[in-house]
Amino acid sequence: MPQSNAAAVIQSKVVTSLCKRRVRYLAANARFREGFATGHDPITRMVIVLDDFNGTFWRGPDADVEVIV
């Protein structure tokens, strides 16, 4: 049975969780940093990253995060 357009739209908006992934993110100083995603809310599309270098947490939109591993 062919898929409806609504079903195709819903499937394209599925967001994979970034939890427990190594990521690269754009820090406030316009430099890319690396860390470990400790939380990700797929509804609000916000992610929390523990920075590898200084142990601080960064919170921002998942669109600003790139998965490394």
mmCIF file of the N, C-alpha and C atoms, coordinates in Angstrom:
data_MODEL
# 
_entry.id   MODEL 
# 
loop_
_atom_site.group_PDB 
_atom_site.id 
_atom_site.type_symbol 
_atom_site.label_atom_id 
_atom_site.label_alt_id 
_atom_site.label_comp_id 
_atom_site.label_asym_id 
_atom_site.label_entity_id 
_atom_site.label_seq_id 
_atom_site.pdbx_PDB_ins_code 
_atom_site.Cartn_x 
_atom_site.Cartn_y 
_atom_site.Cartn_z 
_atom_site.occupancy 
_atom_site.B_iso_or_equiv 
_atom_site.pdbx_formal_charge 
_atom_site.auth_seq_id 
_atom_site.auth_comp_id 
_atom_site.auth_asym_id 
_atom_site.auth_atom_id 
_atom_site.pdbx_PDB_model_num 
ATOM 1   N N  . MET A 1 1  ? 0.840  -1.168 0.000  1.00 0.00 ? 1  MET A N  1 
ATOM 2   C CA . MET A 1 1  ? 0.000  0.000  0.000  1.00 0.00 ? 1  MET A CA 1 
ATOM 3   C C  . MET A 1 1  ? 0.896  1.246  0.000  1.00 0.00 ? 1  MET A C  1 
ATOM 4   N N  . PRO A 1 2  ? 0.667  2.215  -0.888 1.00 0.00 ? 2  PRO A N  1 
ATOM 5   C CA . PRO A 1 2  ? 1.505  3.410  -0.943 1.00 0.00 ? 2  PRO A CA 1 
ATOM 6   C C  . PRO A 1 2  ? 1.345  4.261  0.321  1.00 0.00 ? 2  PRO A C  1 
ATOM 7   N N  . GLN A 1 3  ? 2.426  4.938  0.632  1.00 0.00 ? 3  GLN A N  1 
ATOM 8   C CA . GLN A 1 3  ? 2.451  5.802  1.810  1.00 0.00 ? 3  GLN A CA 1 
ATOM 9   C C  . GLN A 1 3  ? 1.806  7.147  1.510  1.00 0.00 ? 3  GLN A C  1 
ATOM 10  N N  . SER A 1 4  ? 1.085  7.673  2.488  1.00 0.00 ? 4  SER A N  1 
ATOM 11  C CA . SER A 1 4  ? 0.488  8.991  2.291  1.00 0.00 ? 4  SER A CA 1 
ATOM 12  C C  . SER A 1 4  ? 1.556  10.060 2.483  1.00 0.00 ? 4  SER A C  1 
ATOM 13  N N  . ASN A 1 5  ? 1.297  11.270 2.000  1.00 0.00 ? 5  ASN A N  1 
ATOM 14  C CA . ASN A 1 5  ? 2.236  12.371 2.178  1.00 0.00 ? 5  ASN A CA 1 
ATOM 15  C C  . ASN A 1 5  ? 2.431  12.702 3.646  1.00 0.00 ? 5  ASN A C  1 
ATOM 16  N N  . ALA A 1 6  ? 1.388  12.611 4.455  1.00 0.00 ? 6  ALA A N  1 
ATOM 17  C CA . ALA A 1 6  ? 1.497  12.906 5.885  1.00 0.00 ? 6  ALA A CA 1 
ATOM 18  C C  . ALA A 1 6  ? 2.454  11.938 6.563  1.00 0.00 ? 6  ALA A C  1 
ATOM 19  N N  . ALA A 1 7  ? 2.377  10.665 6.207  1.00 0.00 ? 7  ALA A N  1 
ATOM 20  C CA . ALA A 1 7  ? 3.273  9.672  6.805  1.00 0.00 ? 7  ALA A CA 1 
ATOM 21  C C  . ALA A 1 7  ? 4.718  9.959  6.404  1.00 0.00 ? 7  ALA A C  1 
ATOM 22  N N  . ALA A 1 8  ? 4.953  10.372 5.184  1.00 0.00 ? 8  ALA A N  1 
ATOM 23  C CA . ALA A 1 8  ? 6.304  10.695 4.735  1.00 0.00 ? 8  ALA A CA 1 
ATOM 24  C C  . ALA A 1 8  ? 6.853  11.890 5.494  1.00 0.00 ? 8  ALA A C  1 
ATOM 25  N N  . VAL A 1 9  ? 6.034  12.888 5.758  1.00 0.00 ? 9  VAL A N  1 
ATOM 26  C CA . VAL A 1 9  ? 6.464  14.067 6.494  1.00 0.00 ? 9  VAL A CA 1 
ATOM 27  C C  . VAL A 1 9  ? 6.808  13.691 7.928  1.00 0.00 ? 9  VAL A C  1 
ATOM 28  N N  . ILE A 1 10 ? 5.974  12.875 8.555  1.00 0.00 ? 10 ILE A N  1 
ATOM 29  C CA . ILE A 1 10 ? 6.227  12.457 9.934  1.00 0.00 ? 10 ILE A CA 1 
ATOM 30  C C  . ILE A 1 10 ? 7.532  11.676 10.008 1.00 0.00 ? 10 ILE A C  1 
ATOM 31  N N  . GLN A 1 11 ? 7.788  10.763 9.095  1.00 0.00 ? 11 GLN A N  1 
ATOM 32  C CA . GLN A 1 11 ? 9.017  9.980  9.112  1.00 0.00 ? 11 GLN A CA 1 
ATOM 33  C C  . GLN A 1 11 ? 10.247 10.854 8.908  1.00 0.00 ? 11 GLN A C  1 
ATOM 34  N N  . SER A 1 12 ? 10.160 11.890 8.111  1.00 0.00 ? 12 SER A N  1 
ATOM 35  C CA . SER A 1 12 ? 11.319 12.736 7.849  1.00 0.00 ? 12 SER A CA 1 
ATOM 36  C C  . SER A 1 12 ? 11.676 13.600 9.054  1.00 0.00 ? 12 SER A C  1 
ATOM 37  N N  . LYS A 1 13 ? 10.742 13.766 10.013 1.00 0.00 ? 13 LYS A N  1 
ATOM 38  C CA . LYS A 1 13 ? 10.986 14.597 11.178 1.00 0.00 ? 13 LYS A CA 1 
ATOM 39  C C  . LYS A 1 13 ? 11.443 13.795 12.392 1.00 0.00 ? 13 LYS A C  1 
ATOM 40  N N  . VAL A 1 14 ? 11.655 12.491 12.245 1.00 0.00 ? 14 VAL A N  1 
ATOM 41  C CA . VAL A 1 14 ? 12.127 11.673 13.354 1.00 0.00 ? 14 VAL A CA 1 
ATOM 42  C C  . VAL A 1 14 ? 13.572 12.061 13.651 1.00 0.00 ? 14 VAL A C  1 
ATOM 43  N N  . VAL A 1 15 ? 13.844 12.341 14.930 1.00 0.00 ? 15 VAL A N  1 
ATOM 44  C CA . VAL A 1 15 ? 15.176 12.768 15.342 1.00 0.00 ? 15 VAL A CA 1 
ATOM 45  C C  . VAL A 1 15 ? 15.809 11.659 16.168 1.00 0.00 ? 15 VAL A C  1 
ATOM 46  N N  . THR A 1 16 ? 16.997 11.236 15.789 1.00 0.00 ? 16 THR A N  1 
ATOM 47  C CA . THR A 1 16 ? 17.726 10.229 16.540 1.00 0.00 ? 16 THR A CA 1 
ATOM 48  C C  . THR A 1 16 ? 18.342 10.887 17.763 1.00 0.00 ? 16 THR A C  1 
ATOM 49  N N  . SER A 1 17 ? 18.275 10.209 18.890 1.00 0.00 ? 17 SER A N  1 
ATOM 50  C CA . SER A 1 17 ? 18.822 10.762 20.122 1.00 0.00 ? 17 SER A CA 1 
ATOM 51  C C  . SER A 1 17 ? 20.337 10.907 20.022 1.00 0.00 ? 17 SER A C  1 
ATOM 52  N N  . LEU A 1 18 ? 20.843 12.000 20.556 1.00 0.00 ? 18 LEU A N  1 
ATOM 53  C CA . LEU A 1 18 ? 22.283 12.252 20.571 1.00 0.00 ? 18 LEU A CA 1 
ATOM 54  C C  . LEU A 1 18 ? 22.922 11.820 21.888 1.00 0.00 ? 18 LEU A C  1 
ATOM 55  N N  . CYS A 1 19 ? 22.124 11.306 22.821 1.00 0.00 ? 19 CYS A N  1 
ATOM 56  C CA . CYS A 1 19 ? 22.660 10.893 24.124 1.00 0.00 ? 19 CYS A CA 1 
ATOM 57  C C  . CYS A 1 19 ? 23.776 9.881  23.957 1.00 0.00 ? 19 CYS A C  1 
ATOM 58  N N  . LYS A 1 20 ? 24.810 10.052 24.764 1.00 0.00 ? 20 LYS A N  1 
ATOM 59  C CA . LYS A 1 20 ? 25.962 9.149  24.819 1.00 0.00 ? 20 LYS A CA 1 
ATOM 60  C C  . LYS A 1 20 ? 26.761 9.128  23.518 1.00 0.00 ? 20 LYS A C  1 
ATOM 61  N N  . ARG A 1 21 ? 26.744 10.240 22.785 1.00 0.00 ? 21 ARG A N  1 
ATOM 62  C CA . ARG A 1 21 ? 27.519 10.341 21.541 1.00 0.00 ? 21 ARG A CA 1 
ATOM 63  C C  . ARG A 1 21 ? 28.596 11.397 21.714 1.00 0.00 ? 21 ARG A C  1 
ATOM 64  N N  . ARG A 1 22 ? 29.761 11.167 21.099 1.00 0.00 ? 22 ARG A N  1 
ATOM 65  C CA . ARG A 1 22 ? 30.797 12.194 21.055 1.00 0.00 ? 22 ARG A CA 1 
ATOM 66  C C  . ARG A 1 22 ? 30.407 13.173 19.978 1.00 0.00 ? 22 ARG A C  1 
ATOM 67  N N  . VAL A 1 23 ? 30.456 14.457 20.314 1.00 0.00 ? 23 VAL A N  1 
ATOM 68  C CA . VAL A 1 23 ? 29.987 15.472 19.381 1.00 0.00 ? 23 VAL A CA 1 
ATOM 69  C C  . VAL A 1 23 ? 30.965 16.655 19.326 1.00 0.00 ? 23 VAL A C  1 
ATOM 70  N N  . ARG A 1 24 ? 30.798 17.417 18.282 1.00 0.00 ? 24 ARG A N  1 
ATOM 71  C CA . ARG A 1 24 ? 31.499 18.692 18.111 1.00 0.00 ? 24 ARG A CA 1 
ATOM 72  C C  . ARG A 1 24 ? 30.411 19.757 18.106 1.00 0.00 ? 24 ARG A C  1 
ATOM 73  N N  . TYR A 1 25 ? 30.653 20.853 18.831 1.00 0.00 ? 25 TYR A N  1 
ATOM 74  C CA . TYR A 1 25 ? 29.639 21.907 18.910 1.00 0.00 ? 25 TYR A CA 1 
ATOM 75  C C  . TYR A 1 25 ? 30.313 23.267 18.798 1.00 0.00 ? 25 TYR A C  1 
ATOM 76  N N  . LEU A 1 26 ? 29.526 24.257 18.424 1.00 0.00 ? 26 LEU A N  1 
ATOM 77  C CA . LEU A 1 26 ? 30.017 25.618 18.259 1.00 0.00 ? 26 LEU A CA 1 
ATOM 78  C C  . LEU A 1 26 ? 29.876 26.350 19.586 1.00 0.00 ? 26 LEU A C  1 
ATOM 79  N N  . ALA A 1 27 ? 31.000 26.653 20.221 1.00 0.00 ? 27 ALA A N  1 
ATOM 80  C CA . ALA A 1 27 ? 30.996 27.317 21.525 1.00 0.00 ? 27 ALA A CA 1 
ATOM 81  C C  . ALA A 1 27 ? 30.757 28.818 21.359 1.00 0.00 ? 27 ALA A C  1 
ATOM 82  N N  . ALA A 1 28 ? 30.573 29.496 22.477 1.00 0.00 ? 28 ALA A N  1 
ATOM 83  C CA . ALA A 1 28 ? 30.263 30.927 22.478 1.00 0.00 ? 28 ALA A CA 1 
ATOM 84  C C  . ALA A 1 28 ? 31.363 31.773 21.834 1.00 0.00 ? 28 ALA A C  1 
ATOM 85  N N  . ASN A 1 29 ? 32.592 31.312 21.903 1.00 0.00 ? 29 ASN A N  1 
ATOM 86  C CA . ASN A 1 29 ? 33.695 32.080 21.340 1.00 0.00 ? 29 ASN A CA 1 
ATOM 87  C C  . ASN A 1 29 ? 33.918 31.794 19.851 1.00 0.00 ? 29 ASN A C  1 
ATOM 88  N N  . ALA A 1 30 ? 32.907 31.240 19.190 1.00 0.00 ? 30 ALA A N  1 
ATOM 89  C CA . ALA A 1 30 ? 32.925 30.939 17.751 1.00 0.00 ? 30 ALA A CA 1 
ATOM 90  C C  . ALA A 1 30 ? 34.002 29.920 17.386 1.00 0.00 ? 30 ALA A C  1 
ATOM 91  N N  . ARG A 1 31 ? 34.356 29.065 18.327 1.00 0.00 ? 31 ARG A N  1 
ATOM 92  C CA . ARG A 1 31 ? 35.300 27.975 18.067 1.00 0.00 ? 31 ARG A CA 1 
ATOM 93  C C  . ARG A 1 31 ? 34.585 26.659 18.294 1.00 0.00 ? 31 ARG A C  1 
ATOM 94  N N  . PHE A 1 32 ? 34.961 25.675 17.522 1.00 0.00 ? 32 PHE A N  1 
ATOM 95  C CA . PHE A 1 32 ? 34.376 24.356 17.716 1.00 0.00 ? 32 PHE A CA 1 
ATOM 96  C C  . PHE A 1 32 ? 35.054 23.662 18.884 1.00 0.00 ? 32 PHE A C  1 
ATOM 97  N N  . ARG A 1 33 ? 34.236 23.043 19.724 1.00 0.00 ? 33 ARG A N  1 
ATOM 98  C CA . ARG A 1 33 ? 34.709 22.285 20.872 1.00 0.00 ? 33 ARG A CA 1 
ATOM 99  C C  . ARG A 1 33 ? 34.175 20.867 20.733 1.00 0.00 ? 33 ARG A C  1 
ATOM 100 N N  . GLU A 1 34 ? 34.737 19.947 21.515 1.00 0.00 ? 34 GLU A N  1 
ATOM 101 C CA . GLU A 1 34 ? 34.276 18.565 21.494 1.00 0.00 ? 34 GLU A CA 1 
ATOM 102 C C  . GLU A 1 34 ? 33.839 18.149 22.879 1.00 0.00 ? 34 GLU A C  1 
ATOM 103 N N  . GLY A 1 35 ? 32.897 17.217 22.916 1.00 0.00 ? 35 GLY A N  1 
ATOM 104 C CA . GLY A 1 35 ? 32.427 16.728 24.196 1.00 0.00 ? 35 GLY A CA 1 
ATOM 105 C C  . GLY A 1 35 ? 31.540 15.512 24.050 1.00 0.00 ? 35 GLY A C  1 
ATOM 106 N N  . PHE A 1 36 ? 30.848 15.205 25.130 1.00 0.00 ? 36 PHE A N  1 
ATOM 107 C CA . PHE A 1 36 ? 30.014 14.025 25.250 1.00 0.00 ? 36 PHE A CA 1 
ATOM 108 C C  . PHE A 1 36 ? 28.583 14.481 25.518 1.00 0.00 ? 36 PHE A C  1 
ATOM 109 N N  . ALA A 1 37 ? 27.653 14.097 24.666 1.00 0.00 ? 37 ALA A N  1 
ATOM 110 C CA . ALA A 1 37 ? 26.259 14.492 24.848 1.00 0.00 ? 37 ALA A CA 1 
ATOM 111 C C  . ALA A 1 37 ? 25.673 13.727 26.031 1.00 0.00 ? 37 ALA A C  1 
ATOM 112 N N  . THR A 1 38 ? 25.292 14.460 27.063 1.00 0.00 ? 38 THR A N  1 
ATOM 113 C CA . THR A 1 38 ? 24.738 13.840 28.262 1.00 0.00 ? 38 THR A CA 1 
ATOM 114 C C  . THR A 1 38 ? 23.217 13.882 28.281 1.00 0.00 ? 38 THR A C  1 
ATOM 115 N N  . GLY A 1 39 ? 22.617 14.696 27.450 1.00 0.00 ? 39 GLY A N  1 
ATOM 116 C CA . GLY A 1 39 ? 21.164 14.776 27.385 1.00 0.00 ? 39 GLY A CA 1 
ATOM 117 C C  . GLY A 1 39 ? 20.717 15.331 26.055 1.00 0.00 ? 39 GLY A C  1 
ATOM 118 N N  . HIS A 1 40 ? 19.553 14.861 25.603 1.00 0.00 ? 40 HIS A N  1 
ATOM 119 C CA . HIS A 1 40 ? 18.993 15.350 24.349 1.00 0.00 ? 40 HIS A CA 1 
ATOM 120 C C  . HIS A 1 40 ? 17.485 15.198 24.404 1.00 0.00 ? 40 HIS A C  1 
ATOM 121 N N  . ASP A 1 41 ? 16.782 16.285 24.190 1.00 0.00 ? 41 ASP A N  1 
ATOM 122 C CA . ASP A 1 41 ? 15.321 16.270 24.159 1.00 0.00 ? 41 ASP A CA 1 
ATOM 123 C C  . ASP A 1 41 ? 14.899 16.401 22.702 1.00 0.00 ? 41 ASP A C  1 
ATOM 124 N N  . PRO A 1 42 ? 14.429 15.319 22.092 1.00 0.00 ? 42 PRO A N  1 
ATOM 125 C CA . PRO A 1 42 ? 14.057 15.378 20.672 1.00 0.00 ? 42 PRO A CA 1 
ATOM 126 C C  . PRO A 1 42 ? 12.831 16.241 20.391 1.00 0.00 ? 42 PRO A C  1 
ATOM 127 N N  . ILE A 1 43 ? 12.038 16.534 21.418 1.00 0.00 ? 43 ILE A N  1 
ATOM 128 C CA . ILE A 1 43 ? 10.858 17.375 21.206 1.00 0.00 ? 43 ILE A CA 1 
ATOM 129 C C  . ILE A 1 43 ? 11.263 18.841 21.096 1.00 0.00 ? 43 ILE A C  1 
ATOM 130 N N  . THR A 1 44 ? 12.069 19.324 22.049 1.00 0.00 ? 44 THR A N  1 
ATOM 131 C CA . THR A 1 44 ? 12.525 20.714 22.011 1.00 0.00 ? 44 THR A CA 1 
ATOM 132 C C  . THR A 1 44 ? 13.790 20.870 21.174 1.00 0.00 ? 44 THR A C  1 
ATOM 133 N N  . ARG A 1 45 ? 14.409 19.730 20.824 1.00 0.00 ? 45 ARG A N  1 
ATOM 134 C CA . ARG A 1 45 ? 15.640 19.682 20.018 1.00 0.00 ? 45 ARG A CA 1 
ATOM 135 C C  . ARG A 1 45 ? 16.809 20.374 20.702 1.00 0.00 ? 45 ARG A C  1 
ATOM 136 N N  . MET A 1 46 ? 16.841 20.299 22.044 1.00 0.00 ? 46 MET A N  1 
ATOM 137 C CA . MET A 1 46 ? 17.940 20.861 22.827 1.00 0.00 ? 46 MET A CA 1 
ATOM 138 C C  . MET A 1 46 ? 18.859 19.729 23.278 1.00 0.00 ? 46 MET A C  1 
ATOM 139 N N  . VAL A 1 47 ? 20.147 20.010 23.305 1.00 0.00 ? 47 VAL A N  1 
ATOM 140 C CA . VAL A 1 47 ? 21.144 19.012 23.706 1.00 0.00 ? 47 VAL A CA 1 
ATOM 141 C C  . VAL A 1 47 ? 22.041 19.606 24.783 1.00 0.00 ? 47 VAL A C  1 
ATOM 142 N N  . ILE A 1 48 ? 22.510 18.752 25.689 1.00 0.00 ? 48 ILE A N  1 
ATOM 143 C CA . ILE A 1 48 ? 23.456 19.155 26.737 1.00 0.00 ? 48 ILE A CA 1 
ATOM 144 C C  . ILE A 1 48 ? 24.740 18.380 26.494 1.00 0.00 ? 48 ILE A C  1 
ATOM 145 N N  . VAL A 1 49 ? 25.862 19.092 26.449 1.00 0.00 ? 49 VAL A N  1 
ATOM 146 C CA . VAL A 1 49 ? 27.151 18.483 26.150 1.00 0.00 ? 49 VAL A CA 1 
ATOM 147 C C  . VAL A 1 49 ? 28.121 18.767 27.294 1.00 0.00 ? 49 VAL A C  1 
ATOM 148 N N  . LEU A 1 50 ? 28.824 17.718 27.752 1.00 0.00 ? 50 LEU A N  1 
ATOM 149 C CA . LEU A 1 50 ? 29.906 17.858 28.722 1.00 0.00 ? 50 LEU A CA 1 
ATOM 150 C C  . LEU A 1 50 ? 31.189 18.059 27.936 1.00 0.00 ? 50 LEU A C  1 
ATOM 151 N N  . ASP A 1 51 ? 31.813 19.219 28.086 1.00 0.00 ? 51 ASP A N  1 
ATOM 152 C CA . ASP A 1 51 ? 33.023 19.559 27.339 1.00 0.00 ? 51 ASP A CA 1 
ATOM 153 C C  . ASP A 1 51 ? 34.200 18.708 27.816 1.00 0.00 ? 51 ASP A C  1 
ATOM 154 N N  . ASP A 1 52 ? 34.956 18.141 26.877 1.00 0.00 ? 52 ASP A N  1 
ATOM 155 C CA . ASP A 1 52 ? 36.111 17.304 27.205 1.00 0.00 ? 52 ASP A CA 1 
ATOM 156 C C  . ASP A 1 52 ? 37.249 18.090 27.836 1.00 0.00 ? 52 ASP A C  1 
ATOM 157 N N  . PHE A 1 53 ? 37.454 19.308 27.395 1.00 0.00 ? 53 PHE A N  1 
ATOM 158 C CA . PHE A 1 53 ? 38.634 20.069 27.796 1.00 0.00 ? 53 PHE A CA 1 
ATOM 159 C C  . PHE A 1 53 ? 38.524 20.648 29.201 1.00 0.00 ? 53 PHE A C  1 
ATOM 160 N N  . ASN A 1 54 ? 37.398 21.301 29.505 1.00 0.00 ? 54 ASN A N  1 
ATOM 161 C CA . ASN A 1 54 ? 37.317 21.998 30.787 1.00 0.00 ? 54 ASN A CA 1 
ATOM 162 C C  . ASN A 1 54 ? 36.213 21.494 31.717 1.00 0.00 ? 54 ASN A C  1 
ATOM 163 N N  . GLY A 1 55 ? 35.470 20.482 31.314 1.00 0.00 ? 55 GLY A N  1 
ATOM 164 C CA . GLY A 1 55 ? 34.453 19.892 32.173 1.00 0.00 ? 55 GLY A CA 1 
ATOM 165 C C  . GLY A 1 55 ? 33.194 20.725 32.362 1.00 0.00 ? 55 GLY A C  1 
ATOM 166 N N  . THR A 1 56 ? 33.015 21.754 31.560 1.00 0.00 ? 56 THR A N  1 
ATOM 167 C CA . THR A 1 56 ? 31.801 22.572 31.654 1.00 0.00 ? 56 THR A CA 1 
ATOM 168 C C  . THR A 1 56 ? 30.700 21.954 30.795 1.00 0.00 ? 56 THR A C  1 
ATOM 169 N N  . PHE A 1 57 ? 29.478 22.404 31.023 1.00 0.00 ? 57 PHE A N  1 
ATOM 170 C CA . PHE A 1 57 ? 28.347 21.939 30.239 1.00 0.00 ? 57 PHE A CA 1 
ATOM 171 C C  . PHE A 1 57 ? 27.914 23.032 29.274 1.00 0.00 ? 57 PHE A C  1 
ATOM 172 N N  . TRP A 1 58 ? 27.584 22.625 28.080 1.00 0.00 ? 58 TRP A N  1 
ATOM 173 C CA . TRP A 1 58 ? 27.048 23.524 27.062 1.00 0.00 ? 58 TRP A CA 1 
ATOM 174 C C  . TRP A 1 58 ? 25.648 23.036 26.748 1.00 0.00 ? 58 TRP A C  1 
ATOM 175 N N  . ARG A 1 59 ? 24.708 23.972 26.598 1.00 0.00 ? 59 ARG A N  1 
ATOM 176 C CA . ARG A 1 59 ? 23.337 23.632 26.225 1.00 0.00 ? 59 ARG A CA 1 
ATOM 177 C C  . ARG A 1 59 ? 22.957 24.457 25.003 1.00 0.00 ? 59 ARG A C  1 
ATOM 178 N N  . GLY A 1 60 ? 22.415 23.803 23.998 1.00 0.00 ? 60 GLY A N  1 
ATOM 179 C CA . GLY A 1 60 ? 22.017 24.511 22.795 1.00 0.00 ? 60 GLY A CA 1 
ATOM 180 C C  . GLY A 1 60 ? 21.208 23.620 21.870 1.00 0.00 ? 60 GLY A C  1 
ATOM 181 N N  . PRO A 1 61 ? 20.827 24.161 20.719 1.00 0.00 ? 61 PRO A N  1 
ATOM 182 C CA . PRO A 1 61 ? 20.017 23.403 19.766 1.00 0.00 ? 61 PRO A CA 1 
ATOM 183 C C  . PRO A 1 61 ? 20.820 22.285 19.104 1.00 0.00 ? 61 PRO A C  1 
ATOM 184 N N  . ASP A 1 62 ? 20.143 21.168 18.820 1.00 0.00 ? 62 ASP A N  1 
ATOM 185 C CA . ASP A 1 62 ? 20.851 20.047 18.206 1.00 0.00 ? 62 ASP A CA 1 
ATOM 186 C C  . ASP A 1 62 ? 21.321 20.351 16.784 1.00 0.00 ? 62 ASP A C  1 
ATOM 187 N N  . ALA A 1 63 ? 20.803 21.404 16.186 1.00 0.00 ? 63 ALA A N  1 
ATOM 188 C CA . ALA A 1 63 ? 21.267 21.804 14.858 1.00 0.00 ? 63 ALA A CA 1 
ATOM 189 C C  . ALA A 1 63 ? 22.705 22.327 14.906 1.00 0.00 ? 63 ALA A C  1 
ATOM 190 N N  . ASP A 1 64 ? 23.185 22.745 16.095 1.00 0.00 ? 64 ASP A N  1 
ATOM 191 C CA . ASP A 1 64 ? 24.542 23.254 16.254 1.00 0.00 ? 64 ASP A CA 1 
ATOM 192 C C  . ASP A 1 64 ? 25.524 22.171 16.666 1.00 0.00 ? 64 ASP A C  1 
ATOM 193 N N  . VAL A 1 65 ? 25.096 20.912 16.631 1.00 0.00 ? 65 VAL A N  1 
ATOM 194 C CA . VAL A 1 65 ? 25.930 19.796 17.077 1.00 0.00 ? 65 VAL A CA 1 
ATOM 195 C C  . VAL A 1 65 ? 26.182 18.848 15.906 1.00 0.00 ? 65 VAL A C  1 
ATOM 196 N N  . GLU A 1 66 ? 27.431 18.400 15.809 1.00 0.00 ? 66 GLU A N  1 
ATOM 197 C CA . GLU A 1 66 ? 27.812 17.435 14.780 1.00 0.00 ? 66 GLU A CA 1 
ATOM 198 C C  . GLU A 1 66 ? 28.334 16.185 15.484 1.00 0.00 ? 66 GLU A C  1 
ATOM 199 N N  . VAL A 1 67 ? 27.816 15.024 15.120 1.00 0.00 ? 67 VAL A N  1 
ATOM 200 C CA . VAL A 1 67 ? 28.243 13.762 15.730 1.00 0.00 ? 67 VAL A CA 1 
ATOM 201 C C  . VAL A 1 67 ? 29.608 13.381 15.185 1.00 0.00 ? 67 VAL A C  1 
ATOM 202 N N  . ILE A 1 68 ? 30.543 13.066 16.112 1.00 0.00 ? 68 ILE A N  1 
ATOM 203 C CA . ILE A 1 68 ? 31.869 12.601 15.725 1.00 0.00 ? 68 ILE A CA 1 
ATOM 204 C C  . ILE A 1 68 ? 31.874 11.083 15.670 1.00 0.00 ? 68 ILE A C  1 
ATOM 205 N N  . VAL A 1 69 ? 31.424 10.475 16.763 1.00 0.00 ? 69 VAL A N  1 
ATOM 206 C CA . VAL A 1 69 ? 31.388 9.005  16.866 1.00 0.00 ? 69 VAL A CA 1 
ATOM 207 C C  . VAL A 1 69 ? 30.062 8.590  17.437 1.00 0.00 ? 69 VAL A C  1 
# 
